[in-house]
Structures are given as structure tokens and as C-alpha cells.
Amino acid sequence: MGNIKPTYIKRLGQELLEKHGRKFKHDFEFNKKMVQELSDIRTKTLRNRVAGYVTRKMRKPLE
């Protein structure tokens, strides 16, 4: 079983992917920096969780 992400993390991640999808890569560290630049997230924990969600979506093959 995987972790269940809260709705607000999914929503933020999906919005970032829709607006800036080509700017993200398969690397978590790179995505972490991009999330910080492209959004107004202030806390490190929330930034990392959104970056992890985005990274997971980028690594997942298209369905």
C-alpha cells in the first residue's frame, strides 16, 4: 500500500504541473527548487511534499 496524499497537496501539485509541466524533471532536488520558485509555499515540509508528489507524477509512465 502507498501513502495517501491530502487533497491540498494533490491540488497544488496538479496546478503546478498544468501551468509549468515542462519545467519539472524526474529529480526530486530539482523539483524542490522549482516548486519554491513557482509557488508561494512558505513551509519546508509542504514544499517537500508537493515536490515529492510532482516527482512521482513525472516518473510515472503515461496511462
Backbone as JSON Lines, residues from 0, in Angstrom:
{"i":0,"aa":"M","n":[0.83,-1.18,0.0],"ca":[0.0,0.0,0.0],"c":[0.88,1.24,0.0]}
{"i":1,"aa":"G","n":[0.4,2.27,-0.71],"ca":[1.14,3.51,-0.76],"c":[0.58,4.54,0.2]}
{"i":2,"aa":"N","n":[1.28,5.64,0.27],"ca":[0.81,6.73,1.12],"c":[-0.33,7.46,0.43]}
{"i":3,"aa":"I","n":[-1.3,7.9,1.2],"ca":[-2.4,8.68,0.67],"c":[-2.09,10.14,0.93]}
{"i":4,"aa":"K","n":[-2.0,10.92,-0.14],"ca":[-1.68,12.34,-0.02],"c":[-2.95,13.13,0.25]}
{"i":5,"aa":"P","n":[-2.86,14.16,1.08],"ca":[-4.02,15.02,1.31],"c":[-4.41,15.75,0.01]}
{"i":6,"aa":"T","n":[-5.65,16.15,-0.07],"ca":[-6.18,16.78,-1.27],"c":[-5.46,18.07,-1.6]}
{"i":7,"aa":"Y","n":[-5.07,18.86,-0.6],"ca":[-4.43,20.13,-0.89],"c":[-3.06,19.94,-1.53]}
{"i":8,"aa":"I","n":[-2.36,18.88,-1.2],"ca":[-1.07,18.6,-1.83],"c":[-1.28,18.19,-3.28]}
{"i":9,"aa":"K","n":[-2.26,17.34,-3.51],"ca":[-2.57,16.93,-4.88],"c":[-2.99,18.12,-5.73]}
{"i":10,"aa":"R","n":[-3.83,18.98,-5.16],"ca":[-4.33,20.13,-5.9],"c":[-3.18,21.07,-6.27]}
{"i":11,"aa":"L","n":[-2.3,21.36,-5.32],"ca":[-1.16,22.25,-5.6],"c":[-0.25,21.63,-6.65]}
{"i":12,"aa":"G","n":[0.03,20.35,-6.52],"ca":[0.89,19.66,-7.48],"c":[0.29,19.62,-8.86]}
{"i":13,"aa":"Q","n":[-0.99,19.35,-8.97],"ca":[-1.65,19.31,-10.27],"c":[-1.69,20.68,-10.93]}
{"i":14,"aa":"E","n":[-1.92,21.71,-10.14],"ca":[-1.92,23.07,-10.69],"c":[-0.55,23.44,-11.23]}
{"i":15,"aa":"L","n":[0.5,23.09,-10.49],"ca":[1.85,23.38,-10.96],"c":[2.18,22.59,-12.22]}
{"i":16,"aa":"L","n":[1.77,21.34,-12.28],"ca":[2.03,20.53,-13.47],"c":[1.25,21.05,-14.68]}
{"i":17,"aa":"E","n":[0.04,21.52,-14.48],"ca":[-0.74,22.05,-15.6],"c":[-0.14,23.34,-16.15]}
{"i":18,"aa":"K","n":[0.3,24.22,-15.25],"ca":[0.82,25.5,-15.68],"c":[2.27,25.43,-16.14]}
{"i":19,"aa":"H","n":[3.09,24.64,-15.44],"ca":[4.54,24.63,-15.68],"c":[5.08,23.21,-15.87]}
{"i":20,"aa":"G","n":[4.32,22.35,-16.49],"ca":[4.68,20.94,-16.57],"c":[6.04,20.64,-17.17]}
{"i":21,"aa":"R","n":[6.46,21.41,-18.17],"ca":[7.73,21.14,-18.84],"c":[8.94,21.59,-18.04]}
{"i":22,"aa":"K","n":[8.73,22.35,-17.0],"ca":[9.84,22.84,-16.19],"c":[10.3,21.81,-15.16]}
{"i":23,"aa":"F","n":[9.49,20.78,-14.92],"ca":[9.83,19.77,-13.92],"c":[10.54,18.6,-14.56]}
{"i":24,"aa":"K","n":[11.34,17.9,-13.75],"ca":[12.1,16.75,-14.22],"c":[11.83,15.56,-13.3]}
{"i":25,"aa":"H","n":[12.61,14.51,-13.46],"ca":[12.47,13.3,-12.65],"c":[13.26,13.38,-11.35]}
{"i":26,"aa":"D","n":[13.94,14.5,-11.11],"ca":[14.82,14.66,-9.95],"c":[14.1,15.44,-8.84]}
{"i":27,"aa":"F","n":[14.05,14.86,-7.64],"ca":[13.36,15.49,-6.52],"c":[14.01,16.81,-6.13]}
{"i":28,"aa":"E","n":[15.34,16.86,-6.05],"ca":[16.04,18.08,-5.62],"c":[15.76,19.23,-6.58]}
{"i":29,"aa":"F","n":[15.77,18.95,-7.87],"ca":[15.47,19.97,-8.86],"c":[14.03,20.44,-8.73]}
{"i":30,"aa":"N","n":[13.11,19.5,-8.58],"ca":[11.69,19.84,-8.45],"c":[11.42,20.64,-7.19]}
{"i":31,"aa":"K","n":[12.17,20.36,-6.13],"ca":[12.01,21.11,-4.88],"c":[12.32,22.58,-5.11]}
{"i":32,"aa":"K","n":[13.38,22.87,-5.85],"ca":[13.74,24.25,-6.16],"c":[12.7,24.9,-7.05]}
{"i":33,"aa":"M","n":[12.19,24.14,-8.01],"ca":[11.19,24.69,-8.92],"c":[9.88,25.01,-8.19]}
{"i":34,"aa":"V","n":[9.47,24.14,-7.28],"ca":[8.24,24.39,-6.51],"c":[8.4,25.66,-5.7]}
{"i":35,"aa":"Q","n":[9.57,25.86,-5.13],"ca":[9.81,27.06,-4.34],"c":[9.76,28.32,-5.21]}
{"i":36,"aa":"E","n":[10.29,28.24,-6.43],"ca":[10.29,29.4,-7.32],"c":[8.91,29.69,-7.89]}
{"i":37,"aa":"L","n":[8.15,28.64,-8.22],"ca":[6.9,28.81,-8.95],"c":[5.67,28.98,-8.07]}
{"i":38,"aa":"S","n":[5.81,28.8,-6.77],"ca":[4.65,28.9,-5.89],"c":[4.98,29.79,-4.7]}
{"i":39,"aa":"D","n":[3.98,30.04,-3.89],"ca":[4.17,30.88,-2.71],"c":[4.14,30.06,-1.43]}
{"i":40,"aa":"I","n":[4.58,28.81,-1.52],"ca":[4.62,27.92,-0.36],"c":[5.75,28.39,0.55]}
{"i":41,"aa":"R","n":[5.44,28.55,1.83],"ca":[6.43,29.09,2.77],"c":[7.1,28.03,3.62]}
{"i":42,"aa":"T","n":[6.4,26.94,3.93],"ca":[6.98,25.95,4.83],"c":[7.75,24.9,4.05]}
{"i":43,"aa":"K","n":[8.85,24.46,4.65],"ca":[9.71,23.48,4.02],"c":[9.0,22.13,3.87]}
{"i":44,"aa":"T","n":[8.23,21.75,4.88],"ca":[7.53,20.46,4.85],"c":[6.53,20.4,3.71]}
{"i":45,"aa":"L","n":[5.73,21.43,3.56],"ca":[4.74,21.45,2.49],"c":[5.42,21.48,1.13]}
{"i":46,"aa":"R","n":[6.48,22.27,0.99],"ca":[7.22,22.32,-0.27],"c":[7.75,20.95,-0.65]}
{"i":47,"aa":"N","n":[8.33,20.25,0.31],"ca":[8.89,18.93,0.03],"c":[7.81,17.92,-0.34]}
{"i":48,"aa":"R","n":[6.66,18.0,0.3],"ca":[5.58,17.06,-0.01],"c":[5.01,17.31,-1.4]}
{"i":49,"aa":"V","n":[4.87,18.58,-1.77],"ca":[4.38,18.9,-3.11],"c":[5.43,18.49,-4.14]}
{"i":50,"aa":"A","n":[6.7,18.75,-3.87],"ca":[7.77,18.35,-4.8],"c":[7.82,16.84,-4.95]}
{"i":51,"aa":"G","n":[7.59,16.11,-3.87],"ca":[7.56,14.65,-3.94],"c":[6.4,14.16,-4.78]}
{"i":52,"aa":"Y","n":[5.26,14.8,-4.65],"ca":[4.09,14.43,-5.45],"c":[4.35,14.7,-6.93]}
{"i":53,"aa":"V","n":[4.93,15.86,-7.24],"ca":[5.24,16.21,-8.62],"c":[6.27,15.23,-9.19]}
{"i":54,"aa":"T","n":[7.29,14.9,-8.43],"ca":[8.31,13.96,-8.88],"c":[7.71,12.6,-9.16]}
{"i":55,"aa":"R","n":[6.84,12.15,-8.32],"ca":[6.19,10.86,-8.52],"c":[5.34,10.86,-9.79]}
{"i":56,"aa":"K","n":[4.64,11.96,-10.04],"ca":[3.84,12.07,-11.26],"c":[4.72,12.12,-12.5]}
{"i":57,"aa":"M","n":[5.87,12.76,-12.4],"ca":[6.78,12.85,-13.56],"c":[7.41,11.5,-13.86]}
{"i":58,"aa":"R","n":[7.68,10.69,-12.85],"ca":[8.3,9.39,-13.04],"c":[7.31,8.33,-13.54]}
{"i":59,"aa":"K","n":[6.03,8.55,-13.26],"ca":[5.02,7.59,-13.63],"c":[4.79,7.61,-15.14]}
{"i":60,"aa":"P","n":[4.78,6.45,-15.81],"ca":[4.56,6.44,-17.25],"c":[3.14,6.9,-17.57]}
{"i":61,"aa":"L","n":[2.97,7.43,-18.75],"ca":[1.66,7.91,-19.17],"c":[0.68,6.76,-19.26]}
{"i":62,"aa":"E","n":[-0.52,7.0,-18.8],"ca":[-1.54,5.95,-18.81],"c":[-2.46,6.08,-20.0]}
